[in-house]
Amino acid sequence: MIELIVRSKRDADAVKAMLRTFYDSWNIEIHTLHGARKADDALKELENIINENKFYVLLLGREDEETALELDRVLPPNVSVHIVPRAKIRNTRIEHLAHEFDIARSKFRLAVSWSKEHSSFVLGLRQGITLENYEYNPAYDVFLGLGKGFNNMLRKVIGSSICLNPLLVRKFGGVHDIYCGIKRVAILEVPDEGFRPKGKTVPYDRARVDNVNLTDLIKANENILNMYEKISKSFLSEFIDWADTVIVPWSGGKDSTAVLLLALDVFPKDKVKVLFSDTGTEFPWTIDYVDLVSEKLGIEVYKVYAGVDKGLLEENMPMPTHDNRWCTSRKIASVMTAIAKLSEGNTLIITGDRDAESRRRSLRPPVRVLDKNTIMLTPIKLWSGAHVQLYILKKGLRLNPLYEKGFYRIGCYICPALRSWELFIMTNDLSISVKLQKYPLYHKFIKHRMDLQVKTKKDEEAETTCELLSICG
């Protein structure tokens, strides 16, 4: 899926040492430019290396910065050119080199430009005008606030209307930069706790703010989406002859929906087995979405029951928390039991894991051998949330309606990972709150989160008093 390119053999030796330490199971192939320093010579070498079926990271030292900048203007979007802030690659500590590799890899996910031709955001490297105040960070992700539902919720939080279909950059601590065109126009702050996200506009010329038409957005990104799709399909295709069974765990969320579409395009349909684990506390929109999409795709979904609702209603289990996510354990157990039943011969498990979801996931290799007959693949590992959203729409499917209402991620309606943004939507969008009212566990969950909020506030007040009186232990 991804290969590395450096200038010389000694640089390659340094990169190999880094990969052995931090990415030992990734099996990344390394190429060199055979010492070429001039851009023209480097391009000739690159012509013999790169193709459209993989992503490539070209790492160069600061002494080759001029060459790197020239190459960065002409190479295709599946090549990330990155300058390591040391004179030579081989003089860089392997810890620092690993961090620079992370940044270079994140560019495939985070690169976004503005296209005047389409009046639209364009994902991918070297596509248009660079957005203002924009930076690459391996922990970030980008996604699109699609539709009127998202727009309405955002207006309630920040107190004013901005553009339709803005781009959001998810940063640290729940902070999101919001772009309309090349301008950052607002900041959204989403605490993990509580029911009220915060937001504000930043100074900008309202006359220059661009609404983004969804049809234009998809059209503007067609070439990039085709390229990313081709790379992911090429990656999956390497296992066609090996696999007897292909299992896709499908949650009804965007990432697993995207990999389901990829798997159905690459593997014979009779080999693909689609697995849905119903916790008993799924959003009803997700249940409906799984049924509607499976019918449209002409696939049978193998459904299993994880029994989270049973645990709460009959077994006196506590409401799940970040520190006690027994619900996740039950869901994983139901999935693994089903996988064991569905597996026949050599089995591929295809998941929607992406680098942006967590540091732990970003370190996982694209191919994981679980045992001699079971391999797990992550074909959209380097995609952003925005790539996934547009890919599903481009393939002629709608997104799960919860995304259209503003959700960033979708789980259960009692999930401890639901943040203030999702809770704000759940309690302020009447079409959601009215429908959830009939679920007793929804009321229990809301009360639980409210109690946590009160406790957190009291703990904060106690800590402040403790510090003021200098009596902290």
Buried (B, 14 or more C-beta within 10 A) or exposed (E): BBBBBBBBEBBBEBBBEBBEEBBEEBEBEBBBBEEBBEBEBBBEBBEEBBEEBBBBBBBBBBBBBEBBEBBBEEBBBBBBBBBBEBEBBBBBEBEEBBBBBBBBBBBBBBBBBBBEEBBBBBBBBBBBEEBEEBEBEBBBBBBBBBBEBBBBBBEBBBEEEBBBBBBBBBBEEBEBBBBBBBBBBBBBBBBEBBBBBBBEBEEBEEEEBBEBBBEBBBBBBEEBBEBBBBBBBBBBEEBEEEBEBBBBBBBBBBBBBBBBBBBBBBBEEEBBBBBBBBBBBBBBBBBBBBBEBBEEBEBEBBBBEBBBBBBBBEEEBEBBEEEEBEBBEBBEBBBEEBBEEBBEEBBBBBBBBBBBBEEEBBBBBBBBEEEEBBBBBBBBBBBBBBBBBBBBBBBEBEBBBBBBBBBBBBBBBBBBEBBBBBBBBBBBBEEBBEBBEEBEBBEBBBEBBEEBBEEEEEEEEEEEEEEEEEEEE
